Amino acid sequence: MTSKIEKQNPFKDFSNKFKKIDRVLLVLFSGLILLGIFIPEQAMASLSFMAKALVSLAPFILLSVLMTAYVNATGADNLIAKAFQGNKATMIIFAAFMGVLSPFCSCGVIPLIAALLGMGVPLSAVMAFWLASPLMDPSMMVLTIGALGFEFAIAKLFIAAFIGIMGGFTILALETKGILKNPLREGVGNGGCGSTHIRNPEKVVWKFWGEKPRNQKFLKSAKSNLFFLGKWLALAFFLESLMLAYIPAENIVALVGGGDIFSIALATIAGVPAYLNGYAALPLVAGLMEQGMAPGAGMAFLIGGGVTSIPAAMAVWALARWPVFLSYLALSLIGAFVAGLGFQIYTMM
């Protein structure tokens, strides 16, 4: 009798249905609906911002999704992972310098990171690329020279590589002690148990479309990864649109524009909520430096915000398990603070 009552319990049925609702989409649509009711102009602005940001990232997202689905369907994921085996120290250094040459922002690098980790690439090498990539690329280098000068741009270039290498070797030290195993969350790519280890070898079929099971595997992988990345990046850009509208970055940075340790530390932290993006932040920092902002604080703001802005941190949280997420944040903020302090000392010599 008890079991029948439980089966007919409407509250339990509602609870089970609620658990099936995607929480990310629930937050996103709830936020848009509330904005539409109370601040309709901001709702339209946020939708426009999200659409433009997603469209600009669409080629990278689709490339990553298709690449991941292809290697899953062909069975080539083990071959790709094996290509990253060997001397991990060399891999870390190589990955860091490849990061500063890649055209990815802090959110745009997430699809590629998901693909690499899902294929079994060691976290230490991925982290080196992950930290360095959003900080510098060829076009960013040219714009930084124009906005802040050649000396500042060169310093930022080497700082980006240094932070990547530092982060990679830190993760490597943790990996050797058995820490940070299985970095991906369950259900992300090939995340879960054994995601960073070379899996049992299987036959590689490069022209997989002749086999129905592999076609189904390709479509399933592509759909799940596209949905996962799309919903989290949409929410991240929605929050970024609100930050740009309601958090005055100029005022925040002006409060922490000194050259002492305390100001540089605050500038590092201020980069998290106030950061615009790598390109938009350059004229902001250039203008503040002309008004007397210390170069070390400007560097700390650019580095800290470039990697740890709230949208980027949300994307990392969705992708990685919490120990990896906390390591990512700690390495980013420590690296930004050390970079700002070091650059300030250098400019005073």
C-alpha positions as CSV (number, residue, x, y, z in Angstrom):
1,M,0.0,0.0,0.0
2,T,2.8,2.4,0.9
3,S,4.5,1.8,-2.4
4,K,1.3,2.7,-4.4
5,I,1.0,6.0,-2.4
6,E,4.6,6.8,-3.1
7,K,4.1,6.2,-6.8
8,Q,1.1,8.5,-6.9
9,N,2.7,11.2,-4.9
10,P,2.4,14.4,-7.0
11,F,5.1,16.1,-5.1
12,K,7.6,13.3,-5.8
13,D,6.6,13.4,-9.5
14,F,7.1,17.1,-9.6
15,S,10.5,16.7,-7.9
16,N,11.6,14.1,-10.4
17,K,10.5,16.3,-13.3
18,F,12.3,19.3,-11.8
19,K,15.5,17.3,-11.6
20,K,15.4,16.7,-15.3
21,I,15.2,20.4,-16.1
22,D,18.5,21.8,-17.3
23,R,19.6,24.2,-14.6
24,V,21.8,26.3,-16.9
25,L,19.0,27.0,-19.3
26,L,16.6,27.6,-16.4
27,V,18.9,30.3,-15.0
28,L,19.5,31.8,-18.4
29,F,15.8,32.0,-19.5
30,S,14.7,33.1,-16.0
31,G,17.2,36.0,-16.1
32,L,16.1,37.0,-19.6
33,I,12.4,36.9,-18.6
34,L,12.9,39.0,-15.5
35,L,14.9,41.5,-17.5
36,G,12.2,41.6,-20.1
37,I,9.6,42.4,-17.5
38,F,11.5,45.0,-15.4
39,I,14.3,46.3,-17.7
40,P,13.2,45.5,-21.3
41,E,15.9,47.6,-22.9
42,Q,18.6,45.7,-21.1
43,A,17.0,42.4,-22.1
44,M,17.3,43.4,-25.7
45,A,20.9,44.6,-25.2
46,S,21.9,41.3,-23.5
47,L,20.3,39.2,-26.2
48,S,22.2,41.3,-28.8
49,F,25.4,40.9,-26.9
50,M,25.0,37.1,-26.5
51,A,24.1,36.7,-30.2
52,K,27.2,38.6,-31.4
53,A,29.5,36.9,-29.0
54,L,28.2,33.4,-30.0
55,V,28.4,34.2,-33.7
56,S,32.0,35.4,-33.3
57,L,32.9,32.2,-31.6
58,A,30.8,29.9,-33.8
59,P,33.6,28.8,-36.1
60,F,35.8,27.8,-33.1
61,I,32.9,26.0,-31.4
62,L,31.9,24.1,-34.5
63,L,35.5,23.2,-35.3
64,S,36.0,21.8,-31.8
65,V,32.7,19.9,-31.7
66,L,33.3,18.3,-35.2
67,M,36.9,17.5,-34.3
68,T,35.9,15.8,-31.1
69,A,33.1,13.9,-32.7
70,Y,35.3,12.8,-35.6
71,V,38.1,11.4,-33.3
72,N,35.4,9.6,-31.2
73,A,33.8,8.1,-34.2
74,T,37.0,7.0,-35.9
75,G,38.7,5.7,-32.7
76,A,41.6,8.1,-33.2
77,D,41.4,9.6,-29.8
78,N,44.1,7.2,-28.5
79,L,46.4,8.2,-31.4
80,I,46.0,11.9,-30.6
81,A,46.6,11.4,-26.9
82,K,49.7,9.3,-27.6
83,A,51.1,12.2,-29.7
84,F,51.2,14.2,-26.4
85,Q,53.1,11.5,-24.5
86,G,56.8,11.6,-23.8
87,N,58.7,14.4,-22.1
88,K,56.0,16.3,-20.3
89,A,58.4,19.2,-19.5
90,T,59.0,19.8,-23.2
91,M,55.2,19.5,-23.9
92,I,54.5,22.2,-21.3
93,I,56.9,24.7,-22.7
94,F,55.7,24.0,-26.3
95,A,52.1,24.3,-25.2
96,A,52.7,27.6,-23.5
97,F,54.3,29.2,-26.5
98,M,51.6,27.7,-28.8
99,G,49.1,29.4,-26.5
100,V,50.5,32.9,-27.1
101,L,50.3,32.3,-30.8
102,S,46.7,31.0,-30.8
103,P,43.7,33.4,-31.5
104,F,41.6,32.3,-28.5
105,C,40.0,34.4,-25.8
106,S,39.4,33.1,-22.3
107,C,35.9,31.8,-23.3
108,G,36.8,30.8,-26.8
109,V,39.6,28.5,-25.7
110,I,37.1,26.4,-23.7
111,P,35.8,24.2,-26.6
112,L,39.4,23.3,-27.6
113,I,40.3,22.5,-24.0
114,A,37.3,20.2,-23.7
115,A,38.4,18.4,-26.8
116,L,42.0,18.0,-25.7
117,L,41.2,16.7,-22.2
118,G,38.5,14.4,-23.6
119,M,41.1,12.9,-25.9
120,G,43.4,12.2,-23.0
121,V,46.0,14.9,-23.3
122,P,47.8,15.4,-20.0
123,L,46.3,18.2,-17.8
124,S,49.7,19.8,-17.2
125,A,50.3,20.5,-21.0
126,V,46.7,21.6,-21.4
127,M,46.9,23.9,-18.4
128,A,50.0,25.6,-19.9
129,F,48.1,26.3,-23.1
130,W,44.9,27.2,-21.2
131,L,46.6,29.9,-19.1
132,A,48.7,31.4,-21.9
133,S,46.2,31.4,-24.8
134,P,43.8,34.2,-23.6
135,L,46.6,36.6,-22.7
136,M,48.3,37.1,-26.0
137,D,48.0,36.4,-29.8
138,P,49.5,38.1,-32.9
139,S,46.6,40.6,-33.3
140,M,46.6,41.3,-29.5
141,M,50.4,41.9,-29.7
142,V,49.9,44.5,-32.5
143,L,47.1,46.3,-30.6
144,T,49.0,46.3,-27.4
145,I,52.0,47.9,-29.0
146,G,49.7,50.6,-30.4
147,A,47.8,51.2,-27.2
148,L,50.5,50.7,-24.5
149,G,53.8,50.7,-26.3
150,F,56.3,48.2,-27.4
151,E,57.9,47.6,-24.0
152,F,54.6,46.9,-22.4
153,A,53.6,44.5,-25.2
154,I,56.8,42.6,-25.1
155,A,56.6,42.3,-21.3
156,K,53.0,41.0,-21.6
157,L,54.1,38.4,-24.2
158,F,56.8,36.9,-22.0
159,I,54.5,37.1,-19.0
160,A,51.8,35.1,-20.9
161,A,54.3,32.4,-21.7
162,F,55.7,32.5,-18.1
163,I,52.3,32.0,-16.6
164,G,51.5,29.1,-18.9
165,I,54.8,27.4,-18.1
166,M,54.5,28.1,-14.4
167,G,50.9,26.7,-14.3
168,G,51.9,23.7,-16.4
169,F,54.8,22.7,-14.1
170,T,52.7,23.3,-11.0
171,I,50.0,20.9,-12.3
172,L,52.7,18.4,-13.3
173,A,54.0,18.4,-9.7
174,L,50.5,17.7,-8.5
175,E,50.0,15.0,-11.1
176,T,53.1,13.2,-10.0
177,K,51.6,13.0,-6.5
178,G,48.4,11.5,-7.8
179,I,46.4,14.7,-7.4
180,L,44.0,16.2,-10.1
181,K,43.2,12.9,-11.7
182,N,40.2,12.8,-14.1
183,P,39.9,16.6,-14.6
184,L,36.7,16.7,-16.7
185,R,33.3,16.6,-15.0
186,E,31.2,13.5,-15.6
187,G,29.4,13.6,-18.9
188,V,31.7,16.3,-20.5
189,G,33.3,15.0,-23.6
190,N,34.9,11.7,-22.6
191,G,35.1,12.9,-19.0
192,G,34.9,10.8,-16.0
193,C,36.9,7.8,-15.1
194,G,40.0,7.4,-17.1
195,S,39.5,10.4,-19.2
196,T,43.2,11.5,-19.0
197,H,44.6,8.1,-19.5
198,I,45.2,6.3,-22.8
199,R,42.2,4.1,-23.2
200,N,42.2,0.5,-24.6
201,P,43.3,0.7,-28.2
202,E,40.7,0.0,-30.9
203,K,40.8,-0.1,-34.6
204,V,41.0,3.3,-36.3
205,V,38.5,3.8,-39.1
206,W,39.3,7.2,-40.8
207,K,36.4,6.9,-43.2
208,F,33.9,6.0,-40.5
209,W,30.8,7.0,-42.4
210,G,30.5,3.6,-43.9
211,E,29.6,2.1,-40.5
212,K,26.3,2.9,-39.0
213,P,27.4,2.5,-35.3
214,R,30.2,5.0,-35.9
215,N,27.8,7.4,-37.7
216,Q,25.5,7.3,-34.7
217,K,28.5,7.8,-32.3
218,F,29.6,10.9,-34.4
219,L,26.1,12.5,-34.3
220,K,25.6,11.7,-30.6
221,S,29.0,13.2,-29.6
222,A,28.5,16.3,-31.8
223,K,25.0,17.0,-30.4
224,S,26.0,16.5,-26.8
225,N,29.1,18.7,-27.0
226,L,27.4,21.4,-29.0
227,F,24.5,21.6,-26.5
228,F,26.9,21.6,-23.5
229,L,29.2,24.3,-24.9
230,G,26.4,26.4,-26.3
231,K,24.3,26.7,-23.1
232,W,27.3,27.5,-20.8
233,L,28.8,30.1,-23.2
234,A,25.4,31.6,-23.7
235,L,25.0,32.0,-19.9
236,A,28.5,33.3,-19.5
237,F,28.0,36.0,-22.2
238,F,24.6,36.9,-20.6
239,L,26.3,37.6,-17.3
240,E,29.1,39.5,-19.0
241,S,26.5,41.8,-20.7
242,L,25.1,42.6,-17.2
243,M,28.5,43.3,-15.8
244,L,29.4,45.6,-18.7
245,A,26.1,47.5,-18.1
246,Y,26.1,47.7,-14.3
247,I,29.7,47.5,-13.1
248,P,31.7,50.6,-14.1
249,A,35.1,49.2,-14.9
250,E,36.7,52.6,-15.1
251,N,35.8,53.4,-11.5
252,I,36.9,50.1,-10.2
253,V,40.3,50.3,-11.8
254,A,40.8,53.9,-10.8
255,L,40.5,52.9,-7.2
256,V,43.3,50.4,-7.5
257,G,45.6,52.2,-9.8
258,G,48.6,52.7,-7.4
259,G,51.9,51.0,-7.7
260,D,52.2,49.5,-4.2
261,I,51.7,45.8,-3.4
262,F,48.2,46.4,-2.0
263,S,47.0,48.3,-5.1
264,I,48.5,45.7,-7.5
265,A,46.7,42.9,-5.5
266,L,43.4,44.8,-5.7
267,A,43.9,45.4,-9.4
268,T,44.4,41.7,-9.9
269,I,41.1,40.9,-8.1
270,A,39.3,43.8,-9.8
271,G,40.0,42.2,-13.2
272,V,37.6,39.4,-12.4
273,P,34.3,41.3,-12.3
274,A,35.4,44.5,-14.2
275,Y,37.3,43.1,-17.1
276,L,35.8,43.8,-20.6
277,N,37.8,41.6,-23.0
278,G,41.4,41.6,-24.2
279,Y,40.8,44.2,-26.9
280,A,38.4,46.5,-25.2
281,A,40.5,46.6,-22.0
282,L,43.5,48.0,-23.8
283,P,42.2,51.5,-24.4
284,L,40.7,51.6,-20.9
285,V,44.0,50.7,-19.3
286,A,45.9,53.1,-21.6
287,G,43.7,56.0,-20.7
288,L,44.0,55.3,-17.0
289,M,47.8,55.0,-17.2
290,E,47.8,58.4,-18.9
291,Q,46.0,59.7,-15.8
292,G,48.6,58.2,-13.5
293,M,47.7,54.6,-13.0
294,A,50.8,52.5,-12.2
295,P,52.0,50.2,-15.0
296,G,52.2,47.3,-12.6
297,A,48.6,47.7,-11.7
298,G,47.6,48.0,-15.3
299,M,49.5,44.8,-16.1
300,A,47.9,42.9,-13.2
301,F,44.5,44.0,-14.3
302,L,45.0,42.9,-17.9
303,I,46.5,39.5,-16.9
304,G,44.1,38.7,-14.1
305,G,41.0,39.8,-16.0
306,G,42.2,38.1,-19.2
307,V,42.1,34.6,-17.6
308,T,39.8,34.8,-14.6
309,S,36.9,37.0,-15.7
310,I,33.6,35.7,-14.4
311,P,32.3,34.4,-17.8
312,A,35.6,32.5,-18.3
313,A,35.6,31.2,-14.8
314,M,32.0,30.0,-15.3
315,A,32.9,28.1,-18.4
316,V,35.8,26.5,-16.6
317,W,33.6,25.5,-13.7
318,A,31.2,23.9,-16.1
319,L,34.0,21.9,-17.8
320,A,36.4,20.9,-15.0
321,R,36.1,19.2,-11.6
322,W,36.4,21.6,-8.7
323,P,40.1,20.8,-7.8
324,V,41.1,21.7,-11.4
325,F,38.8,24.8,-11.3
326,L,40.4,26.0,-8.0
327,S,43.9,25.3,-9.4
328,Y,43.1,27.3,-12.5
329,L,41.9,30.3,-10.5
330,A,44.8,30.2,-8.0
331,L,47.4,29.9,-10.8
332,S,45.8,32.8,-12.7
333,L,45.5,35.2,-9.8
334,I,49.0,34.4,-8.4
335,G,50.5,34.7,-11.9
336,A,48.8,38.1,-12.4
337,F,49.9,39.5,-9.1
338,V,53.5,38.3,-9.6
339,A,53.5,39.7,-13.2
340,G,52.1,43.1,-12.0
341,L,54.6,43.3,-9.2
342,G,57.5,42.3,-11.3
343,F,56.6,44.7,-14.1
344,Q,56.2,47.6,-11.6
345,I,59.7,46.9,-10.2
346,Y,61.1,46.7,-13.7
347,T,59.6,50.1,-14.6
348,M,61.1,51.7,-11.5
349,M,64.7,50.5,-12.2
